[in-house]
Amino acid sequence: MIIGIPKEIKNNENRVGMTPAGVFELCKRGHKVFVQHTAGWVADSVIMNTSQQVQ
């Protein structure tokens, strides 16, 4: 399955729809996870390192 995680478009909203652990688990189970560029940039870059591709 291909799963996309978009960035939030509301002002001053920095949350991401999935935790890094959730992304890692999905990738481990063979799913492709795409995280939109700059999604959660305020929080941490961990989610970017666990996803297979960032767009």
Long-range contacts (C-beta under 8 A, 24 or more apart in sequence): 1-31, 1-32, 2-31, 2-32, 2-34, 3-31, 3-32, 3-33, 3-34, 4-33, 4-34, 4-35, 4-36, 5-33, 5-34, 5-35, 5-36, 5-39, 5-47, 5-51, 6-36, 6-39, 7-36, 7-37, 7-38, 7-39, 7-40, 8-39, 14-40, 14-41, 14-42, 14-43, 15-40, 15-43, 16-40, 16-43, 16-47, 18-47, 19-47, 20-44, 20-46, 20-47, 20-49, 20-50, 23-47, 23-50, 23-51, 24-50, 27-51, 27-52
